[in-house]
Amino acid sequence: MTLQELITELDLIVLTAPRDFVAVTPRGGYASDLLSCVIAGAKPGNIWVTIQSHMNVVAVAALREVSAVILTENARPEADVIEKANQENVILLGTREPSYEVAGKLWELGIQ
Amino acid sequence: MSSTLQELYGRKGRTVTDRDAQEITRVEEVSYELKTADVMNRDLKCLAPTDTMREVFELLRVSRISGAPIMEGNVLVGIISQEDLMRAFANNDQDVPIQQYMTKNVITVKSYEPVIKALEIFARTKIGRLPVVDENESLVGMLTKGDITRGVLVAIQKDYQEEEIRRYRASHLFEDITSDRTSLILRYKIKSRDFNNGGQASSYIKRALLRLGASPQLARQCGIAVYEAEMNLIIHSTNGGVLRVQVEPRRILMQTSDDGPGIPDIAKALQPGWSTASEEARSMGFGAGMGLVNIQRCVDKMDIDSTPGKGTKLLMEIHLDPDEKFKSPPDTPESPGV
């Protein structure tokens, strides 16, 4: 399933600059708000679900090469975080739903 | 575009230069490597044989497509195109069912077949779109020449970027320079509590290593180790500290040093989950007590030298396999993520 399809299915808000989301195919996912756990547990290409929305999310996402980050419960990054994410080619998506629901839906859509 | 593709697309009459010839091989290669499933359009817009030609008109107009598969339940029974629509409208047959105008013997291509197969079909039959079916003959996508062109271009663009990266890599830095000992030192000052710039140094270091020709896996390993060390300085150090990375042909040495507060109990600090991070750091998702554990997993050797009240020195070392040196191609197969 492409990121574009995920964005449509989960009704996600694209927070960073628009990209060709059809060309991005997330492989598996990881949900955690503890950055060191993400560093250790997430795999390149994963979609990362978290409520954290500060600058270090971008650093960890770039370092771990995740395909996209879903910021849950309406967590909104500051403008400089979005700018940094665009520079680092990190895709930030937003939703009002909590991480548990988002992870459940991703799993049901086959992101396993 | 390759001569082969030009021929397949029916455009001829240009002399193929040596440069073209070089590109041809890669375009052809890509056409063999890419599967139809990689480039097809998965957003299927189908109609039923009993729908009317007027509905075809509406679908093609609204979806801005030039043809659509006709499905009876889950079975592909035909295909309808703009040309069929024009024929029907010329006969004033807007309200007749699609089955009167659709092509019934549909040529399909398998989703696991290479793109070149689809190109051959396009060249042979002059049809404009191909339904793509899986091993159970179920329709999974539609393919036009435009989809193929786009897919091939994306693949070649990716190649080109990789080639550029390869060219930029200063592998000669280590291969052409003769000395008794060659090393490159990268040094970064890290400020205490500067959460906003956390991860900046490790991201620079990772990029530098990739440019030097390190495999993506090696660059990631170093990036993670350095990130955790960098965050430790930001979270715990009194006055910040220095991060120093020394790149040599056979090993990478990474080191942080600060002047306090020091670690009272190193054994405890090494336990997974143990942390002294502040409430501020914890609220940002730090302080999982996994930093040093993560570092240990990424490096071959780790040493902590710490005196309470004086400071901490953290030494990390990664040994490079002789064939993992800075010559390894960028597409070195990856081991699973750390």
Contacts between the chains, C-beta under 8 A, distances in Angstrom:
chain1	res1	chain2	res2	distance
A	2	B	42	7.9
A	23	B	154	6.7
A	33	B	285	4.7
A	34	B	285	5.3
A	34	B	286	7.8
A	34	B	288	3.9
A	34	B	290	7.4
A	35	B	231	7.7
A	35	B	284	7.8
A	35	B	285	4.7
A	35	B	286	6.0
A	35	B	288	7.1
A	36	B	228	6.7
A	36	B	286	7.2
A	36	B	288	4.2
A	36	B	289	7.7
A	36	B	290	3.7
A	36	B	291	5.6
A	36	B	294	5.8
A	37	B	288	5.4
A	37	B	290	6.2
A	39	B	224	5.6
A	39	B	227	6.6
A	39	B	228	6.9
A	39	B	290	7.6
A	39	B	294	5.6
A	40	B	290	5.9
A	40	B	293	7.6
A	40	B	294	5.1
A	40	B	297	7.2
A	40	B	338	7.1
A	42	B	337	7.4
A	43	B	336	7.2
A	43	B	337	3.8
A	44	B	220	7.6
A	44	B	334	7.7
A	44	B	337	5.9
A	50	B	285	7.5
A	52	B	284	6.6
A	52	B	285	4.7
A	54	B	195	6.9
A	54	B	196	7.8
A	54	B	284	5.7
A	55	B	195	6.8
A	55	B	196	4.8
A	55	B	197	7.5
A	55	B	198	6.8
A	55	B	199	7.8
A	56	B	195	6.3
A	56	B	198	4.8
A	56	B	199	5.7
A	56	B	231	7.8
A	56	B	284	6.6
A	56	B	285	7.4
A	56	B	286	7.8
A	58	B	199	7.5
A	59	B	198	6.0
A	59	B	199	2.3
A	59	B	200	7.1
A	59	B	202	7.3
A	59	B	203	6.2
A	59	B	227	7.0
A	60	B	199	6.7
A	60	B	227	7.6
A	62	B	199	7.6
A	62	B	203	6.0
A	63	B	199	6.6
A	63	B	202	6.5
A	63	B	203	6.7
A	63	B	206	6.9
A	63	B	220	7.4
A	63	B	223	5.1
A	63	B	224	6.4
A	63	B	227	5.6
A	64	B	220	8.0
A	64	B	337	7.8
A	65	B	220	7.3
A	80	B	196	7.8
A	88	B	203	7.2
